[in-house]
Amino acid sequence: MSEPAPVAEPAAQPAETAPVVTTGAYSVQVAAFYSEDSANALAARMRAYGDATVVHEGDMYKVRIENLDATKARAVIDALRSSEGMAPGLLKNGRWINADSI
């Protein structure tokens, strides 16, 4: 009696990977200042939450966490409210929307 021939395993298929998202439609505005130095100081602290930048609009320097998808924006808003005691605003594609809409 001969041993059965080994069964060949099917070749492993490469795993599909999702494309890396480098930008998102949402930005969370943390604060606005007349002082650029104050805005830069807060932006440095807010980098723990994401891509914090200072946007100069008119006479104001606005601290925003940018390039977020909806899930990450919601998480950042919740974290800023609970951990920092802040009341952040939310923008989608540069337009203000209700922060509780996502």
Buried (B, 14 or more C-beta within 10 A) or exposed (E): EEEEEEEEEEEEEEEEEEEEEEEBBBBBBBBBBEEEEBBBBBBEEBEEBBBBBBBEEEEBBBBBBBBBBBEBBBBBBEBBEEEBEBEBBBBBEEEEBEBEEB
